[in-house]
Amino acid sequence: MSSTAMVPLYQAKAEFFRMLGHPVRIRVLELLQGGPRPVRDLLAEIAIEPSSLSQQLAVLRRHGIVVSRRDGSSVVYEIASGDVAELLRTARRILTTLITTQGELLAELREAEATTR
């Protein structure tokens, strides 16, 4: 296989999810779901070092997940595609279902434990 061969789709998807797999990046995207935000607002919400936020924003920008523009002395970021916001909403629904299912299972286990005493 040559070095110019196309990456299989499953590998590209794995790389995409790895890129999203950082808590700060997810938090930034959650905040940007409400619309464009200047870096100073993101810093106030996330409370990390400016250099760390800058690094995470650069990763998101490099992958085309967010775009930035200068507004006077501020840099404003926004999500590049509505699909990213939809992905975050879908992830929230999946997590809600998983947590609900686990809660129900835990309740059943506790009930079973109580009846065997």
C-alpha positions, 0 to 999 in steps of 0.5 A: 500500500503506497503512502498516498493511498486513501485512509479507510473510512473507519480509520478516518472516523476513529481519527475524528473521534480522537480529535474530539476526545478532549474535555476542553474541546468538547466544552468549547463546542458545547459553549459555541452551540449557543452561537459565536463567542469571543475567546475571553468569554470562553476563558471565563467559562472554562477557567484554564490557562489562555495558552491551553485554550489557544492550543485546543482551539487551534486543534479544532480550527485545524480540523475545520470544526470551528472557524475564527474571525477577528472582531476589533481586538477580539477573536471570535469562534464559532462552530463551522457546521451545524452537523457538529452541534447535531453530533453533540446533541446526539451524544447527549441523547446516547449518554442519557439513555446509557445512564438511565439504563444503568440506573434502572439496572442498579435499582434492579440489583439493589432490589434483588439484594434486598430480597435475598437478605 
